[in-house]
Amino acid sequence: MSKKKLDITKDAAVFLKKLKLIEGRSPNYYVSASVARATGKKAQYIHNKGFDDKYFKDLILEFIRKYGQATKEEIDTLILDKLAAVLDKNQKKNKVKNLVYSLSKRDQFIVNQGSKRYPIWKLRTEV
């Protein structure tokens, strides 16, 4: 029987990371790819690790290209259930907020045509 969400000491985490047996950040550690392969839990590993930011940004941009715009609720629906399983609800919401911020401020691909409270995101080229 496997147990989940067990706390480990900082020293234990450092040791296990050096051996490349775990990944992630405290308190959301998960088994590494090599352990997942050896234990037949490869799909669970991908589910825990999640995808990189580029994947999620591409999803958001494709949505906006296809439909012309996206609301906060639409982006949440598109992304939230695809984020890493080790993140809690607040962490997932923060992740989405950071992705949208990055697309709008850093990458400057999208712009808000709505209000702060009810944003409507569009491609910058369409503005």
N, C-alpha and C positions, 0 to 999 in steps of 0.2 A: 504494500500500500504506500502510495506517495503522499507526502504532506506538502502543502503549499503555504506560502506567506509566512514562513518561519523566519524569525529574526536571526541574523548571524552577527557576530562581533566584527568590528572594523578590521581587526587583525586577521580574522578568518577570511573576510572578503578579499583583503589584499593578497593573502596567500593563494586563495582559489583563483583569483585573477591572474597572478603570476604563472600559475600552472595552466592558464587558459581553459579553465573548467566552467567559469561563469562570466557573464557579461552584464552590462547595465550599470545603473547608478543606484546608490542607497536610497530608499529601501527596496527598490524594484530590480533585484537581480534575477537573472534567468540563466538556464544552462547554455553553454556555448554551442556553436554549430557542430563541433566535433563530438561533444557529448550527445547532442540530439541525434546525430548520425548513428552513433554506437547504440543508442537506446531505441532507435526507431521512432523518434519524436521530431522528425524534421519539419512536419507541417506545424506542430505546436511551436517550434523554435521561430519560424517565420511569423506566426501569429503573435508571439510575445515580442519579437524584435520590431515588428512593423516595417514599414517601407521608409525610404529616405524622403527628405523634404521635396526634392525635385519631382518625385512621383505625385505627391499631393498638389504641388503647384501646377503641374501639367493637367491634372484632373480639373482643377478650378478654371484654368485658362481654356481648356476644351469645352467645359460647360458654358462659359461666357461666350466663346466663339459660336457655339451651336445655337444658343438661345438669346444672344445679344446682351444679356445682363444676368446678374445673380444677386439675390438678397442674402442677408446673413443666414436666414433660416434654410435657404436652399443650399448654401455652402455647408452648413452644419449637417444637413441630411446627407449630402454627398460624401462628407469626410469622416464624421465622428465614428461611425461603426467600423471604419477601416483602420483606425489608429491602433497602436500597440495595445494588446490586452492588459499589459502591466500598468497602464495609466488609469487613474481614477477619472471620474466625470469632470472634475474641475481641471485636471491636467490636460484632458482632451480638449476642453473648451479653450484653454490657454494656448494649446498647440495650434488650433484653428486660427485663433486671433493672431498669433505670431506669423503664421503662413500668409494670411491676408495682409498684415502689416508689411511683410517682406515683399510681397508682390506689388504693393502700392507705393511704398516709400523707398525701399532699397532698389528693387528691380525696375520700378516705375512702369509696369505693364498694365496696371489697372488703376482706375480712379473712381472715387465715390461720387455718384451723381445724386445721392439722396441726402439724408441728414445723418448726424452721428448716431442717433438712436435707431434709425431705420435706413441703414446704408443700402444703396443700389450700386453694385460694382459693375463697371463697364470697361472694355479695353481702352487704353489711353488713345489709341489711334482713331477711335470712333468719336472722340470728344470734340 
